[in-house]
């Protein structure tokens, strides 16, 4: 169960990283994300902090 949760969290983090890259660059020509790049950046930092805390808790239980 822990492994599935870690994989799910990793996929969510990768998706948020792709959104951050799309928002900060014109690589994908998505102008909707370009307008909210500050919000996308802050949400990426929040997701990363939550992931770090969750990873520490899940790996220290073993």
N, C-alpha and C positions, 0 to 999 in steps of 0.2 A: 504494500500500500504506500509506503514511504517513497519507493522508487517511482511509482506512477505520479505521485504528487510532485516530486522533484522534476520529472520530465515535463509535466504540465506547466509548472512554473517557468521552466526554461523556455518552453515554446512561447509563453506569454511575453517573456522578456525579449526574445528574439523579434517577435512581432512589434513590440514597442520600440525596439532599436531601429527596425525598418521604417517605422512611422517617423522617428526622429530624423533619420537620414533624409527621408522624403521631404520633411518640413524645412530642414536647414539648407538643402541644396535644390537646384532645379533639375535634378537627375531624372525624375519621373514626370516632370511638367504637371504636377498637381498643385494648382494655385490655391485650393481650399485649405490645404495644410500650411501653406506658406504664410497665410494671414494669421494663423494661430501658433506660430512657431515658439513663442514664449510659453504658452500653455502646454504645448507638446513637450518641450524641454523640461518643464517643472514636473509634469506627470511621469516622464522617464526617470527623473531623479527619485520621485516617490516610489515608483515600482521597483527600482533598484534597491532602495533602502528596505522595502518590505521583503524583497527576495533575499537579501543578505540576512535579515533577522530570521526568516523562515528556514533558510538553509542551515544556519547555525543551530537552531533548535532541533531540526530533524536529524542532523548528523551527530549531535552531542548525546542523543538519547541512546544510541547504540552502546 
